[in-house]
Amino acid sequence: MTVPVTVVSPPPHPALPARWYVDPAVLDAERRLLLGEGWHYVGDATPVAEPSSFVTVEVGDTPVVITRDAHGALHALVNVCRHRGAPVATGCGTASGLSCRYHGWSYHLDGRVRGTVGTPVPDGVALPRVWVETVGPLLFVSLVEPTRPVHDELAPLLALVETVSEVDITTIALRGQRGHSIAGNWKTTVENFIECYHCPLVHPVTLPAYGRDDYVVTTHDRLQTQEFAADRFSFGYLFPDTQISVYGNGGAVVVRQLVAVAVGRTDVRLDFWFTPDTPEEAAQEWIAFFESVIAEDEPMIEAAQRGLATGSLDHGWLHPVREQGLVHFQNLVRGGLTPTLNAEA
């Protein structure tokens, strides 16, 4: 006699308090305690490939200038003059040093003060140094001393890129950029992009097979990886604001940089990278395809944000399997915020 087996799914996991998505005080705490931590993707390393070059970027609210000095050493410096706070560089280019256009204070490419106007150079004054590393042509900055190199942080993803997507990330080149301003909290936006529980309903044509049982999510420290071997797809989310999608079938790498502009507004910058053998026409078609996926996501993010703002929901519930990436993400948020906010979770 065969005894039927009943499979019982684990119960849903309680989500973050809804108030955390709409309260400006929570965003202030996140900016202090979460959003400046860890490694952040900031763009293309090509502008600082040669000696005596520089490029300016931003990490959240912090302006940074990345330089390569005449000896080939890479530096990342806070782009705020030590005199009165104006920037010491804009855009990108080549130069023997950095100079503030407000009052003329100048700096070596390693951040040391080089000269002032009409006053002695103060002892020990220099542009604050932060941390910078590259992964192939991808440029990463950390505002605080990192616990591990970015290569180590991304190691599980880089392994998937090589074995699942079969893309050599050292050879990719930037072919396009797009920007989106989404009426959603940064967490609402991150959460949409790190789960495919919604894919069958929201992307039935653009991503018809995603979200099946063979879509694998794995969590590691500050990184989570996702893979869908049937489509040679690999994905990594590096907490708090960097997401990397790799499509082996298109020779495409899409890197998303998310910026929390306001409690209900997130800017998303997408950098589209391609392998050398991807024809330009195919690359542009692929960018258009990815933009169509984002166009399907945006109204859902914004609708969820409006629902969270009604005050009618204490907290949501997360599917423990289909949304395990969200469980991982929300645990990182909980763990990084103040005891006062944690007590309310």
Short mmCIF file of the C-alpha atoms (twelve columns), coordinates in Angstrom:
data_MODEL
# 
_entry.id   MODEL 
# 
loop_
_atom_site.group_PDB 
_atom_site.id 
_atom_site.type_symbol 
_atom_site.label_atom_id 
_atom_site.label_alt_id 
_atom_site.label_comp_id 
_atom_site.label_asym_id 
_atom_site.label_seq_id 
_atom_site.Cartn_x 
_atom_site.Cartn_y 
_atom_site.Cartn_z 
_atom_site.pdbx_PDB_model_num 
ATOM 1   C CA . MET A 1   0.000  0.000  0.000   1 
ATOM 2   C CA . THR A 2   1.335  3.408  -0.988  1 
ATOM 3   C CA . VAL A 3   0.921  6.121  1.597   1 
ATOM 4   C CA . PRO A 4   0.460  9.585  0.040   1 
ATOM 5   C CA . VAL A 5   3.039  12.124 1.125   1 
ATOM 6   C CA . THR A 6   1.890  15.632 1.916   1 
ATOM 7   C CA . VAL A 7   4.550  18.276 1.299   1 
ATOM 8   C CA . VAL A 8   4.176  21.161 3.718   1 
ATOM 9   C CA . SER A 9   5.854  24.401 2.691   1 
ATOM 10  C CA . PRO A 10  7.652  26.415 5.405   1 
ATOM 11  C CA . PRO A 11  5.543  29.278 6.755   1 
ATOM 12  C CA . PRO A 12  6.053  32.774 5.366   1 
ATOM 13  C CA . HIS A 13  8.779  34.916 6.879   1 
ATOM 14  C CA . PRO A 14  7.731  38.271 8.427   1 
ATOM 15  C CA . ALA A 15  8.982  41.199 6.367   1 
ATOM 16  C CA . LEU A 16  10.381 44.533 7.525   1 
ATOM 17  C CA . PRO A 17  7.916  46.991 9.083   1 
ATOM 18  C CA . ALA A 18  6.071  48.883 6.360   1 
ATOM 19  C CA . ARG A 19  6.932  52.149 8.122   1 
ATOM 20  C CA . TRP A 20  10.614 51.583 7.338   1 
ATOM 21  C CA . TYR A 21  9.813  52.191 3.655   1 
ATOM 22  C CA . VAL A 22  8.083  55.551 4.142   1 
ATOM 23  C CA . ASP A 23  9.636  57.213 7.211   1 
ATOM 24  C CA . PRO A 24  12.358 59.801 6.442   1 
ATOM 25  C CA . ALA A 25  13.927 59.147 9.862   1 
ATOM 26  C CA . VAL A 26  14.546 55.521 8.863   1 
ATOM 27  C CA . LEU A 27  16.207 56.615 5.628   1 
ATOM 28  C CA . ASP A 28  18.422 58.992 7.625   1 
ATOM 29  C CA . ALA A 29  19.512 56.062 9.800   1 
ATOM 30  C CA . GLU A 30  20.129 53.907 6.734   1 
ATOM 31  C CA . ARG A 31  22.308 56.591 5.173   1 
ATOM 32  C CA . ARG A 32  24.405 56.748 8.352   1 
ATOM 33  C CA . LEU A 33  24.607 53.042 9.065   1 
ATOM 34  C CA . LEU A 34  24.031 51.080 5.842   1 
ATOM 35  C CA . LEU A 35  24.283 52.910 2.564   1 
ATOM 36  C CA . GLY A 36  27.892 54.042 2.933   1 
ATOM 37  C CA . GLU A 37  29.180 50.617 3.937   1 
ATOM 38  C CA . GLY A 38  30.894 48.022 1.764   1 
ATOM 39  C CA . TRP A 39  32.041 48.088 -1.852  1 
ATOM 40  C CA . HIS A 40  30.087 50.170 -4.380  1 
ATOM 41  C CA . TYR A 41  30.220 49.919 -8.168  1 
ATOM 42  C CA . VAL A 42  30.903 53.413 -9.553  1 
ATOM 43  C CA . GLY A 43  31.441 52.907 -13.281 1 
ATOM 44  C CA . ASP A 44  34.061 52.333 -15.956 1 
ATOM 45  C CA . ALA A 45  37.737 52.052 -15.007 1 
ATOM 46  C CA . THR A 46  38.892 52.883 -18.549 1 
ATOM 47  C CA . PRO A 47  39.186 56.676 -17.924 1 
ATOM 48  C CA . VAL A 48  41.848 55.995 -15.268 1 
ATOM 49  C CA . ALA A 49  43.723 53.279 -17.133 1 
ATOM 50  C CA . GLU A 50  46.686 55.524 -18.002 1 
ATOM 51  C CA . PRO A 51  49.103 57.457 -15.733 1 
ATOM 52  C CA . SER A 52  48.121 61.046 -14.816 1 
ATOM 53  C CA . SER A 53  44.421 60.436 -15.398 1 
ATOM 54  C CA . PHE A 54  41.376 61.060 -13.215 1 
ATOM 55  C CA . VAL A 55  37.611 60.530 -13.120 1 
ATOM 56  C CA . THR A 56  34.975 61.840 -10.720 1 
ATOM 57  C CA . VAL A 57  32.194 59.662 -9.307  1 
ATOM 58  C CA . GLU A 58  29.738 59.690 -6.436  1 
ATOM 59  C CA . VAL A 59  29.072 57.118 -3.729  1 
ATOM 60  C CA . GLY A 60  25.711 58.100 -2.333  1 
ATOM 61  C CA . ASP A 61  26.166 61.674 -1.117  1 
ATOM 62  C CA . THR A 62  29.970 61.507 -1.138  1 
ATOM 63  C CA . PRO A 63  31.842 62.931 -4.162  1 
ATOM 64  C CA . VAL A 64  34.995 60.995 -4.994  1 
ATOM 65  C CA . VAL A 65  37.809 61.605 -7.475  1 
ATOM 66  C CA . ILE A 66  39.748 58.562 -8.633  1 
ATOM 67  C CA . THR A 67  43.250 59.190 -9.956  1 
ATOM 68  C CA . ARG A 68  46.145 57.268 -11.413 1 
ATOM 69  C CA . ASP A 69  49.387 59.019 -10.619 1 
ATOM 70  C CA . ALA A 70  52.434 59.314 -12.850 1 
ATOM 71  C CA . HIS A 71  53.840 56.072 -11.398 1 
ATOM 72  C CA . GLY A 72  50.657 54.109 -12.216 1 
ATOM 73  C CA . ALA A 73  49.268 53.859 -8.678  1 
ATOM 74  C CA . LEU A 74  45.483 54.110 -8.305  1 
ATOM 75  C CA . HIS A 75  44.006 56.434 -5.650  1 
ATOM 76  C CA . ALA A 76  40.504 57.350 -4.517  1 
ATOM 77  C CA . LEU A 77  40.059 60.686 -2.726  1 
ATOM 78  C CA . VAL A 78  37.116 62.586 -1.290  1 
ATOM 79  C CA . ASN A 79  36.460 65.319 -3.865  1 
ATOM 80  C CA . VAL A 80  36.118 68.141 -1.315  1 
ATOM 81  C CA . CYS A 81  38.751 70.871 -1.017  1 
ATOM 82  C CA . ARG A 82  40.238 71.175 2.464   1 
ATOM 83  C CA . HIS A 83  39.970 74.981 2.271   1 
ATOM 84  C CA . ARG A 84  36.244 75.686 1.960   1 
ATOM 85  C CA . GLY A 85  34.653 72.517 0.601   1 
ATOM 86  C CA . ALA A 86  34.427 73.088 -3.163  1 
ATOM 87  C CA . PRO A 87  35.302 70.204 -5.537  1 
ATOM 88  C CA . VAL A 88  38.880 69.816 -6.720  1 
ATOM 89  C CA . ALA A 89  37.959 68.020 -9.961  1 
ATOM 90  C CA . THR A 90  35.058 67.637 -12.368 1 
ATOM 91  C CA . GLY A 91  34.440 65.137 -15.136 1 
ATOM 92  C CA . CYS A 92  37.440 63.138 -16.279 1 
ATOM 93  C CA . GLY A 93  40.703 63.710 -18.106 1 
ATOM 94  C CA . THR A 94  44.461 63.896 -17.643 1 
ATOM 95  C CA . ALA A 95  46.326 66.255 -15.340 1 
ATOM 96  C CA . SER A 96  49.499 66.523 -13.310 1 
ATOM 97  C CA . GLY A 97  47.423 67.439 -10.235 1 
ATOM 98  C CA . LEU A 98  44.041 68.559 -8.940  1 
ATOM 99  C CA . SER A 99  43.017 72.165 -8.415  1 
ATOM 100 C CA . CYS A 100 40.040 73.852 -6.772  1 
ATOM 101 C CA . ARG A 101 38.492 76.466 -9.090  1 
ATOM 102 C CA . TYR A 102 37.136 78.475 -6.127  1 
ATOM 103 C CA . HIS A 103 40.349 79.712 -4.459  1 
ATOM 104 C CA . GLY A 104 43.097 77.815 -6.241  1 
ATOM 105 C CA . TRP A 105 44.274 75.313 -3.642  1 
ATOM 106 C CA . SER A 106 45.962 72.462 -5.494  1 
ATOM 107 C CA . TYR A 107 46.753 68.826 -4.733  1 
ATOM 108 C CA . HIS A 108 48.976 66.036 -5.976  1 
ATOM 109 C CA . LEU A 109 47.205 63.062 -7.554  1 
ATOM 110 C CA . ASP A 110 47.726 61.106 -4.336  1 
ATOM 111 C CA . GLY A 111 45.795 63.779 -2.363  1 
ATOM 112 C CA . ARG A 112 48.657 65.688 -0.714  1 
ATOM 113 C CA . VAL A 113 48.371 69.481 -0.779  1 
ATOM 114 C CA . ARG A 114 50.626 70.861 -3.501  1 
ATOM 115 C CA . GLY A 115 50.044 74.583 -3.153  1 
ATOM 116 C CA . THR A 116 47.824 77.309 -1.766  1 
ATOM 117 C CA . VAL A 117 47.330 80.959 -2.745  1 
ATOM 118 C CA . GLY A 118 48.904 83.586 -0.512  1 
ATOM 119 C CA . THR A 119 49.228 81.354 2.568   1 
ATOM 120 C CA . PRO A 120 51.621 78.608 3.670   1 
ATOM 121 C CA . VAL A 121 50.670 74.983 3.011   1 
ATOM 122 C CA . PRO A 122 49.214 73.620 6.291   1 
ATOM 123 C CA . ASP A 123 51.050 70.652 7.762   1 
ATOM 124 C CA . GLY A 124 49.314 67.309 7.411   1 
ATOM 125 C CA . VAL A 125 46.416 68.584 5.290   1 
ATOM 126 C CA . ALA A 126 45.404 66.248 2.468   1 
ATOM 127 C CA . LEU A 127 42.319 65.028 0.668   1 
ATOM 128 C CA . PRO A 128 40.852 62.108 2.649   1 
ATOM 129 C CA . ARG A 129 41.669 58.772 1.060   1 
ATOM 130 C CA . VAL A 130 39.088 56.047 0.488   1 
ATOM 131 C CA . TRP A 131 39.508 52.603 -1.078  1 
ATOM 132 C CA . VAL A 132 39.375 51.702 -4.777  1 
ATOM 133 C CA . GLU A 133 39.726 48.437 -6.691  1 
ATOM 134 C CA . THR A 134 38.879 47.122 -10.140 1 
ATOM 135 C CA . VAL A 135 37.284 43.894 -11.356 1 
ATOM 136 C CA . GLY A 136 38.221 43.788 -15.008 1 
ATOM 137 C CA . PRO A 137 37.015 47.195 -16.278 1 
ATOM 138 C CA . LEU A 138 34.484 47.601 -13.433 1 
ATOM 139 C CA . LEU A 139 35.430 50.234 -10.851 1 
ATOM 140 C CA . PHE A 140 34.564 49.841 -7.163  1 
ATOM 141 C CA . VAL A 141 34.962 52.222 -4.215  1 
ATOM 142 C CA . SER A 142 34.615 51.697 -0.468  1 
ATOM 143 C CA . LEU A 143 34.250 54.700 1.843   1 
ATOM 144 C CA . VAL A 144 35.302 52.696 4.890   1 
ATOM 145 C CA . GLU A 145 38.185 50.271 5.252   1 
ATOM 146 C CA . PRO A 146 36.916 47.036 3.705   1 
ATOM 147 C CA . THR A 147 37.118 43.737 5.517   1 
ATOM 148 C CA . ARG A 148 37.936 41.953 2.250   1 
ATOM 149 C CA . PRO A 149 39.042 42.878 -1.278  1 
ATOM 150 C CA . VAL A 150 36.176 43.277 -3.713  1 
ATOM 151 C CA . HIS A 151 37.403 40.236 -5.680  1 
ATOM 152 C CA . ASP A 152 36.886 38.123 -2.567  1 
ATOM 153 C CA . GLU A 153 33.439 39.637 -1.964  1 
ATOM 154 C CA . LEU A 154 32.390 38.842 -5.527  1 
ATOM 155 C CA . ALA A 155 34.158 35.463 -5.818  1 
ATOM 156 C CA . PRO A 156 30.953 33.326 -5.881  1 
ATOM 157 C CA . LEU A 157 29.473 35.531 -8.607  1 
ATOM 158 C CA . LEU A 158 32.671 35.581 -10.661 1 
ATOM 159 C CA . ALA A 159 32.701 31.774 -10.555 1 
ATOM 160 C CA . LEU A 160 29.144 31.690 -11.940 1 
ATOM 161 C CA . VAL A 161 30.000 34.230 -14.636 1 
ATOM 162 C CA . GLU A 162 32.813 31.957 -15.789 1 
ATOM 163 C CA . THR A 163 31.046 28.582 -15.548 1 
ATOM 164 C CA . VAL A 164 27.337 29.340 -16.088 1 
ATOM 165 C CA . SER A 165 27.407 32.407 -18.338 1 
ATOM 166 C CA . GLU A 166 30.833 31.650 -19.874 1 
ATOM 167 C CA . VAL A 167 31.700 35.342 -20.078 1 
ATOM 168 C CA . ASP A 168 35.234 36.655 -19.624 1 
ATOM 169 C CA . ILE A 169 34.539 39.784 -17.589 1 
ATOM 170 C CA . THR A 170 38.035 41.170 -18.238 1 
ATOM 171 C CA . THR A 171 37.216 41.667 -21.936 1 
ATOM 172 C CA . ILE A 172 33.852 43.451 -21.707 1 
ATOM 173 C CA . ALA A 173 33.418 47.052 -22.840 1 
ATOM 174 C CA . LEU A 174 30.812 49.676 -21.964 1 
ATOM 175 C CA . ARG A 175 28.403 50.227 -24.873 1 
ATOM 176 C CA . GLY A 176 25.479 52.096 -23.324 1 
ATOM 177 C CA . GLN A 177 23.993 53.727 -20.226 1 
ATOM 178 C CA . ARG A 178 20.417 54.370 -19.174 1 
ATOM 179 C CA . GLY A 179 18.881 56.018 -16.106 1 
ATOM 180 C CA . HIS A 180 15.565 55.603 -14.315 1 
ATOM 181 C CA . SER A 181 14.022 57.622 -11.505 1 
ATOM 182 C CA . ILE A 182 11.570 55.363 -9.682  1 
ATOM 183 C CA . ALA A 183 8.917  56.509 -7.192  1 
ATOM 184 C CA . GLY A 184 9.883  53.873 -4.654  1 
ATOM 185 C CA . ASN A 185 12.017 53.478 -1.566  1 
ATOM 186 C CA . TRP A 186 15.482 52.044 -2.224  1 
ATOM 187 C CA . LYS A 187 14.480 48.829 -0.429  1 
ATOM 188 C CA . THR A 188 11.304 48.448 -2.502  1 
ATOM 189 C CA . THR A 189 13.453 48.860 -5.615  1 
ATOM 190 C CA . VAL A 190 16.205 46.462 -4.528  1 
ATOM 191 C CA . GLU A 191 13.641 43.835 -3.548  1 
ATOM 192 C CA . ASN A 192 11.984 43.845 -6.957  1 
ATOM 193 C CA . PHE A 193 15.282 43.175 -8.696  1 
ATOM 194 C CA . ILE A 194 16.431 40.329 -6.404  1 
ATOM 195 C CA . GLU A 195 13.462 37.984 -6.725  1 
ATOM 196 C CA . CYS A 196 11.785 36.202 -9.602  1 
ATOM 197 C CA . TYR A 197 8.665  35.216 -7.670  1 
ATOM 198 C CA . HIS A 198 6.972  37.959 -9.719  1 
ATOM 199 C CA . CYS A 199 8.450  36.938 -13.080 1 
ATOM 200 C CA . PRO A 200 5.662  34.606 -14.312 1 
ATOM 201 C CA . LEU A 201 3.039  37.329 -13.741 1 
ATOM 202 C CA . VAL A 202 4.960  40.504 -14.578 1 
ATOM 203 C CA . HIS A 203 7.316  39.196 -17.297 1 
ATOM 204 C CA . PRO A 204 5.432  36.329 -19.025 1 
ATOM 205 C CA . VAL A 205 6.730  37.354 -22.477 1 
ATOM 206 C CA . THR A 206 10.074 39.031 -21.735 1 
ATOM 207 C CA . LEU A 207 11.244 36.416 -19.177 1 
ATOM 208 C CA . PRO A 208 8.943  33.456 -19.806 1 
ATOM 209 C CA . ALA A 209 10.971 30.703 -18.106 1 
ATOM 210 C CA . TYR A 210 12.372 32.624 -15.147 1 
ATOM 211 C CA . GLY A 211 11.126 31.857 -11.646 1 
ATOM 212 C CA . ARG A 212 10.973 28.080 -12.120 1 
ATOM 213 C CA . ASP A 213 12.311 25.546 -9.630  1 
ATOM 214 C CA . ASP A 214 15.664 25.448 -11.474 1 
ATOM 215 C CA . TYR A 215 16.215 29.153 -10.765 1 
ATOM 216 C CA . VAL A 216 18.783 28.903 -7.947  1 
ATOM 217 C CA . VAL A 217 19.411 31.538 -5.250  1 
ATOM 218 C CA . THR A 218 22.406 31.281 -2.900  1 
ATOM 219 C CA . THR A 219 23.308 33.700 -0.110  1 
ATOM 220 C CA . HIS A 220 26.769 34.640 1.154   1 
ATOM 221 C CA . ASP A 221 27.697 37.297 3.720   1 
ATOM 222 C CA . ARG A 222 26.932 40.638 1.909   1 
ATOM 223 C CA . LEU A 223 26.453 38.971 -1.490  1 
ATOM 224 C CA . GLN A 224 23.689 36.868 -2.970  1 
ATOM 225 C CA . THR A 225 23.946 35.031 -6.258  1 
ATOM 226 C CA . GLN A 226 21.291 33.712 -8.601  1 
ATOM 227 C CA . GLU A 227 21.621 31.413 -11.572 1 
ATOM 228 C CA . PHE A 228 19.411 30.073 -14.312 1 
ATOM 229 C CA . ALA A 229 21.634 27.662 -16.191 1 
ATOM 230 C CA . ALA A 230 19.064 27.030 -18.928 1 
ATOM 231 C CA . ASP A 231 19.554 30.631 -20.092 1 
ATOM 232 C CA . ARG A 232 23.245 30.928 -19.087 1 
ATOM 233 C CA . PHE A 233 22.152 33.648 -16.667 1 
ATOM 234 C CA . SER A 234 24.037 34.612 -13.523 1 
ATOM 235 C CA . PHE A 235 23.283 37.448 -11.141 1 
ATOM 236 C CA . GLY A 236 24.856 39.013 -8.087  1 
ATOM 237 C CA . TYR A 237 23.603 41.551 -5.588  1 
ATOM 238 C CA . LEU A 238 26.310 43.125 -3.435  1 
ATOM 239 C CA . PHE A 239 24.703 44.862 -0.473  1 
ATOM 240 C CA . PRO A 240 23.671 47.643 -0.359  1 
ATOM 241 C CA . ASP A 241 23.481 49.130 -3.881  1 
ATOM 242 C CA . THR A 242 25.222 47.111 -6.609  1 
ATOM 243 C CA . GLN A 243 23.539 44.541 -8.862  1 
ATOM 244 C CA . ILE A 244 25.189 42.654 -11.728 1 
ATOM 245 C CA . SER A 245 23.290 40.605 -14.327 1 
ATOM 246 C CA . VAL A 246 25.213 38.452 -16.827 1 
ATOM 247 C CA . TYR A 247 23.523 36.932 -19.879 1 
ATOM 248 C CA . GLY A 248 25.812 34.447 -21.596 1 
ATOM 249 C CA . ASN A 249 23.446 34.031 -24.532 1 
ATOM 250 C CA . GLY A 250 23.711 37.740 -25.331 1 
ATOM 251 C CA . GLY A 251 27.286 38.389 -24.277 1 
ATOM 252 C CA . ALA A 252 25.820 41.086 -22.017 1 
ATOM 253 C CA . VAL A 253 26.654 42.331 -18.530 1 
ATOM 254 C CA . VAL A 254 24.268 44.846 -16.947 1 
ATOM 255 C CA . VAL A 255 25.459 46.619 -13.809 1 
ATOM 256 C CA . ARG A 256 22.896 48.547 -11.765 1 
ATOM 257 C CA . GLN A 257 23.859 51.294 -9.314  1 
ATOM 258 C CA . LEU A 258 20.997 52.308 -6.997  1 
ATOM 259 C CA . VAL A 259 20.906 55.660 -5.199  1 
ATOM 260 C CA . ALA A 260 18.420 56.488 -2.418  1 
ATOM 261 C CA . VAL A 261 17.454 60.027 -3.431  1 
ATOM 262 C CA . ALA A 262 14.550 60.386 -0.979  1 
ATOM 263 C CA . VAL A 263 12.397 58.099 1.122   1 
ATOM 264 C CA . GLY A 264 10.102 57.550 -1.873  1 
ATOM 265 C CA . ARG A 265 12.526 58.046 -4.763  1 
ATOM 266 C CA . THR A 266 15.356 55.857 -6.074  1 
ATOM 267 C CA . ASP A 267 17.605 56.587 -9.032  1 
ATOM 268 C CA . VAL A 268 18.809 53.540 -10.956 1 
ATOM 269 C CA . ARG A 269 21.745 53.806 -13.341 1 
ATOM 270 C CA . LEU A 270 22.241 50.920 -15.740 1 
ATOM 271 C CA . ASP A 271 25.580 50.377 -17.439 1 
ATOM 272 C CA . PHE A 272 25.432 47.978 -20.389 1 
ATOM 273 C CA . TRP A 273 28.635 46.051 -21.053 1 
ATOM 274 C CA . PHE A 274 29.208 43.561 -23.871 1 
ATOM 275 C CA . THR A 275 31.826 41.065 -24.959 1 
ATOM 276 C CA . PRO A 276 33.975 42.034 -27.977 1 
ATOM 277 C CA . ASP A 277 32.228 39.550 -30.289 1 
ATOM 278 C CA . THR A 278 28.762 41.092 -29.741 1 
ATOM 279 C CA . PRO A 279 27.789 43.084 -32.869 1 
ATOM 280 C CA . GLU A 280 26.753 46.669 -32.173 1 
ATOM 281 C CA . GLU A 281 23.295 46.182 -33.668 1 
ATOM 282 C CA . ALA A 282 22.740 43.147 -31.436 1 
ATOM 283 C CA . ALA A 283 23.949 45.096 -28.405 1 
ATOM 284 C CA . GLN A 284 21.484 47.920 -29.044 1 
ATOM 285 C CA . GLU A 285 18.643 45.436 -29.556 1 
ATOM 286 C CA . TRP A 286 19.581 43.784 -26.312 1 
ATOM 287 C CA . ILE A 287 19.591 47.122 -24.458 1 
ATOM 288 C CA . ALA A 288 16.094 47.784 -25.801 1 
ATOM 289 C CA . PHE A 289 14.982 44.357 -24.584 1 
ATOM 290 C CA . PHE A 290 16.334 44.970 -21.082 1 
ATOM 291 C CA . GLU A 291 14.686 48.378 -20.980 1 
ATOM 292 C CA . SER A 292 11.371 46.667 -21.777 1 
ATOM 293 C CA . VAL A 293 11.848 44.463 -18.716 1 
ATOM 294 C CA . ILE A 294 12.515 47.519 -16.536 1 
ATOM 295 C CA . ALA A 295 9.395  49.172 -17.993 1 
ATOM 296 C CA . GLU A 296 7.373  46.218 -16.692 1 
ATOM 297 C CA . ASP A 297 9.013  46.437 -13.256 1 
ATOM 298 C CA . GLU A 298 8.666  50.171 -12.603 1 
ATOM 299 C CA . PRO A 299 4.862  50.344 -12.212 1 
ATOM 300 C CA . MET A 300 4.907  47.356 -9.857  1 
ATOM 301 C CA . ILE A 301 7.604  48.942 -7.651  1 
ATOM 302 C CA . GLU A 302 5.667  52.198 -7.541  1 
ATOM 303 C CA . ALA A 303 2.359  50.449 -6.815  1 
ATOM 304 C CA . ALA A 304 3.941  48.541 -3.927  1 
ATOM 305 C CA . GLN A 305 5.393  51.775 -2.561  1 
ATOM 306 C CA . ARG A 306 1.968  53.422 -2.614  1 
ATOM 307 C CA . GLY A 307 0.520  50.460 -0.735  1 
ATOM 308 C CA . LEU A 308 3.253  50.595 1.915   1 
ATOM 309 C CA . ALA A 309 2.530  54.322 2.364   1 
ATOM 310 C CA . THR A 310 -1.174 53.802 3.167   1 
ATOM 311 C CA . GLY A 311 -0.477 52.815 6.764   1 
ATOM 312 C CA . SER A 312 -2.786 49.807 6.362   1 
ATOM 313 C CA . LEU A 313 0.017  47.224 6.526   1 
ATOM 314 C CA . ASP A 314 2.115  46.553 9.619   1 
ATOM 315 C CA . HIS A 315 4.493  44.346 7.648   1 
ATOM 316 C CA . GLY A 316 4.341  41.962 4.737   1 
ATOM 317 C CA . TRP A 317 5.209  38.258 4.476   1 
ATOM 318 C CA . LEU A 318 8.029  36.713 2.454   1 
ATOM 319 C CA . HIS A 319 7.895  33.355 0.684   1 
ATOM 320 C CA . PRO A 320 10.741 31.425 2.384   1 
ATOM 321 C CA . VAL A 321 11.817 29.719 -0.866  1 
ATOM 322 C CA . ARG A 322 10.782 31.987 -3.744  1 
ATOM 323 C CA . GLU A 323 11.894 35.093 -1.837  1 
ATOM 324 C CA . GLN A 324 14.865 33.771 0.107   1 
ATOM 325 C CA . GLY A 325 16.962 36.549 -1.424  1 
ATOM 326 C CA . LEU A 326 14.634 39.073 0.216   1 
ATOM 327 C CA . VAL A 327 14.940 37.297 3.556   1 
ATOM 328 C CA . HIS A 328 18.734 37.603 3.252   1 
ATOM 329 C CA . PHE A 329 18.517 41.272 2.232   1 
ATOM 330 C CA . GLN A 330 16.089 42.220 4.993   1 
ATOM 331 C CA . ASN A 331 18.232 40.466 7.609   1 
ATOM 332 C CA . LEU A 332 21.172 42.624 6.498   1 
ATOM 333 C CA . VAL A 333 19.000 45.743 6.819   1 
ATOM 334 C CA . ARG A 334 17.773 44.715 10.271  1 
ATOM 335 C CA . GLY A 335 21.274 43.868 11.434  1 
ATOM 336 C CA . GLY A 336 22.725 47.170 10.295  1 
ATOM 337 C CA . LEU A 337 20.231 49.580 11.786  1 
ATOM 338 C CA . THR A 338 20.146 51.028 15.264  1 
ATOM 339 C CA . PRO A 339 18.849 49.038 18.278  1 
ATOM 340 C CA . THR A 340 15.887 51.426 18.419  1 
ATOM 341 C CA . LEU A 341 14.771 50.525 14.914  1 
ATOM 342 C CA . ASN A 342 15.580 46.846 15.457  1 
ATOM 343 C CA . ALA A 343 13.303 46.800 18.481  1 
ATOM 344 C CA . GLU A 344 10.382 47.715 16.243  1 
ATOM 345 C CA . ALA A 345 11.023 44.951 13.674  1 
# 
